[in-house]
Amino acid sequence: MAAPGDVGDMDRRTLLGTVSLLAVGGCAGPPAEPSPAEPSPDEPLRLSDASIRDTGRCDDPETASVDVSASRVRVTGCVTGPNGCSIASFGSATVEGSRLVVVVTTRRDAPPEVSCTEALVPRGYVATVDLSSGRPRSVRVIHDAAGGRERVADVAVDS
């Protein structure tokens, strides 16, 4: 007979079996959720943030290029402002089905009492749209500028 406090053979086997199950139990859990930083391309396209940075004068008005990563769309372009006080400005970023439509415009960046040159001025920009889910199948860029509203890029996105 075992002395008090001793663990018998049967109890030892039960204890070791239970400890073994607990040790590997965390390894067999459900798969991890996808990281929110990298949206799944199968999910509906949703936007989380949009911003634009005016980069100064540019050389090729009414043009744009598009770069798409897993969680961000970056548009680099050149929009025409109506005068010397204009800078590139974000018009909108909208989802139309699986297409992302980015509208870039210009705005006055001077107090009302400041006189501006009346010449058309090309303004460079970098617009960034962050995606919270999905990935666009195409990106359309529209400039709503001094010469009117014009589609300047329509880019299909590789899967």
Backbone hydrogen bonds, N-H to C=O, Kabsch-Sander energy under -0.5 kcal/mol:
donor,donor_aa,acceptor,acceptor_aa,energy
6,D,3,A,-2.2
8,G,6,D,-0.6
12,R,8,G,-2.5
13,R,9,D,-2.1
14,T,10,M,-2.1
15,L,11,D,-2.6
16,L,12,R,-2.8
17,G,13,R,-2.4
18,T,14,T,-2.3
19,V,15,L,-2.5
20,S,16,L,-2.2
21,L,17,G,-2.0
22,L,18,T,-2.3
23,A,19,V,-2.2
24,V,20,S,-1.7
25,G,21,L,-1.2
26,G,22,L,-0.6
27,C,24,V,-0.9
28,A,24,V,-0.8
28,A,25,G,-0.6
29,G,26,G,-0.7
38,E,35,S,-1.6
43,E,40,S,-1.2
46,R,133,S,-2.4
48,S,130,D,-2.8
49,D,130,D,-1.2
51,S,128,T,-2.5
53,R,126,V,-1.9
55,T,124,G,-2.4
56,G,124,G,-0.7
58,C,122,P,-0.9
62,E,78,C,-1.8
63,T,78,C,-1.2
65,S,76,T,-2.7
67,D,74,R,-2.6
69,S,72,R,-3.2
73,V,129,V,-2.7
74,R,67,D,-3.1
75,V,127,A,-3.0
76,T,65,S,-2.3
77,G,125,Y,-2.0
78,C,63,T,-2.3
79,V,123,R,-2.7
81,G,79,V,-0.5
81,G,121,V,-3.4
84,G,117,T,-1.6
86,S,83,N,-1.6
87,I,107,R,-2.2
89,S,105,T,-3.0
91,G,89,S,-0.5
91,G,103,V,-2.6
92,S,103,V,-1.7
94,T,101,V,-2.5
96,E,94,T,-0.5
96,E,99,R,-2.9
98,S,96,E,-0.6
99,R,96,E,-1.7
100,L,138,S,-2.5
101,V,94,T,-3.0
101,V,99,R,-0.5
102,V,100,L,-0.5
102,V,140,R,-3.0
103,V,92,S,-3.0
103,V,101,V,-0.5
104,V,102,V,-0.5
104,V,142,I,-2.9
105,T,89,S,-2.9
106,T,144,D,-0.5
107,R,87,I,-2.2
109,D,85,C,-3.2
114,V,111,P,-1.8
121,V,81,G,-2.2
123,R,79,V,-3.8
124,G,56,G,-4.3
125,Y,77,G,-2.0
126,V,53,R,-1.9
127,A,75,V,-3.2
128,T,51,S,-2.8
129,V,73,V,-2.9
130,D,49,D,-2.8
131,L,71,S,-2.5
132,S,46,R,-2.2
133,S,46,R,-1.4
134,G,40,S,-1.1
135,R,41,P,-0.6
137,R,98,S,-3.0
138,S,98,S,-1.1
139,V,155,V,-2.6
140,R,100,L,-2.8
141,V,153,A,-2.7
142,I,102,V,-2.8
143,H,150,E,-3.0
144,D,104,V,-2.9
144,D,142,I,-0.6
145,A,143,H,-0.9
145,A,148,G,-2.1
146,A,80,T,-1.7
148,G,145,A,-2.0
150,E,143,H,-2.6
150,E,148,G,-0.5
152,V,141,V,-2.5
152,V,150,E,-0.5
153,A,141,V,-1.4
155,V,139,V,-3.0
157,V,137,R,-3.2
